[in-house]
Amino acid sequence: MIHDGQVLLGECTDEESNGCPRFTFLGTRFELASSLLECCVQAVDKQAGLAVRPVKLLYVVERFHMEGKLRRHDLAHYFLCEPVEKLEGNLLDALHPEEGSPYKPVLMGAKEIINADLRPSQLRDVLAGDALNNFQVSAKHVVINCLPDDVTAKSGAFRF
């Protein structure tokens, strides 16, 4: 979600981050009983307490990586969303995350995104560049290959 030229992200400080904040997109793993768009709406509602509608597919991220001893191939979909109802005033004041949410909603501009510990980190530069262009770009296929010896997929961002 974009508000006044800033991107809504989640801030998380936990043991893994050694006390330094790291940032991530709001979202969740795909629920078998829900469509991609329903998952997006439900995740933003749960993590930020905001009713949104997805309006544009921004990224399809394909990631090849290890999880323990297992090789994984994950797909993630990132959407640009807008609030269902018009917001008055500060967006952060209008958010009401679910109790116990591991993320604190924050707004970040493109120049801040470049220097942030944003996960997945390979998407950070793509996001910052697209934010500078106010997301007036076509959807991108972003490939993150952490297994270059086993998988031939080339890492990078590609237009559809």
N, C-alpha and C positions, 0 to 999 in steps of 0.2 A: 504494500500500500504506500502511496506517495501522498504527502501532505506538505504544502508550501515548499515544494522542491526537496523535501527530505524523505528518506525511506524509513518505514517502520520495521525495526528489527527487535530481536530479543537479546537482552544482556544476561549472561550467566557467569557467576563467579562460584567455582567449586574447587574441590581438592585437586582435580586434574589441571586447573588453570593456575595453580600456585598463587592464588589471591589476585591475579591479574584478570580483568574482565575480558571475556571473549564474547563474540556476538554470533548470532545465527538467525536464519529466517524463521518466521513463525510457520509452524507446520507440523505434520505428523506422518507416520507411515500409513500407507493405503489401507483402509478398512475394507475387507472383502464384501461387505454388504452395502457399501456406498460408492457412488461415482467419484471421479477425481474432483469435480467441482463441489460436490457435497462434502468431501474430506477437507477441502480448502476452507469452505465456509465454517465448518465445525471447528477446525483447528484455530482459526482466528478468533472465533467466538470464545473458545475455551481459554486460549492463551492471552487474549487481549480484552475480552469482554465487549467485542464490537461486532455488530451485524454488518457483513459485507457481501458484495456480489463480485465474483471474478469477471473481469471485462476483457482481459487479453492474456494469452499464453506468452510468457517471456522466454522461458528456458525449459528445455528437456535436458536433464543432466544424467549422463550415463557414467557410472563409476565402477571401475574394476579394482578390487582391494582384498586384503586379507582380514578376516575376523577370526581371531584365534588361529586355528589350523585350517580353517575353511576359506576357499577362494570364493569371493562374492561378486556378483554383478547386479548392481542396483540401478533403478531408474527413478528419478525424481522430477516432478513437474512444478514449475514456479509460475504463479499467475500474478498479474497486476490486478488489484482489487480496488473497489470504491465502496464507501459506506452506503448502506441501504437508505439511511436517512441523512439529510444535510446536517453537518456538524457546525455548531457555533463555538467560537473561541478555540482554546488550546486542545489539540487532539489528545495529548497525554492525560488531560483532566477528564476526558470523556471515556477513557478506558477503564475497565473493571475486570482484570484478570481473575480467573478462577482461583479460589483459595488453594495454596500449595503449588501453584505453577512454578516450575523451575526457572522461568524467565521473567525478567523485568522489561516491559516494553520501553524502547527508546527510539528517538528519531535521529537520523544521521544523514548529513549531506554527503555529496559525492566526494569532496576533498577529505572528509573524515573517514569515509569508507576505505579509501586507499591505504590508510595507516592503521586500520582496525584489524584485530585478530578475528576475522570473519570466517566462519566455517560454512561450507567448504571453502578453503582458502583459494582454490583455483577459480572460483566463481567471483571473487572479490574484484579483480580488475575489470572483468566483463561488466559487472553490475555498476561499478563506478563510472565507466565510460558511457554506459547506457543512461545512467542517471543524469550525467552532464547534458545528454541529448533529450532529456525529459521523456525517455522511453519511446521516442518516435522512431522505432526500429522494428524490423521483423523479428520473429521468434528465432532463437538460436539453439543449436544442439551443442552442448558442452560435454566433452569427453574428458574424464579424469582417469588416467590409467596408472595405477600404482603397482602394476604387475607387468612392466614392459618386457620381461624375459619370457613370460607365459602368454601374453595377450598381444596381438598385433595391432590393436586399435591405437590410432595416433591421438595423443592428448591435444586439446585445443578447443576453440569456439568456432562453430561453423554455422552459416546461415542456412535455413531450410530453402 
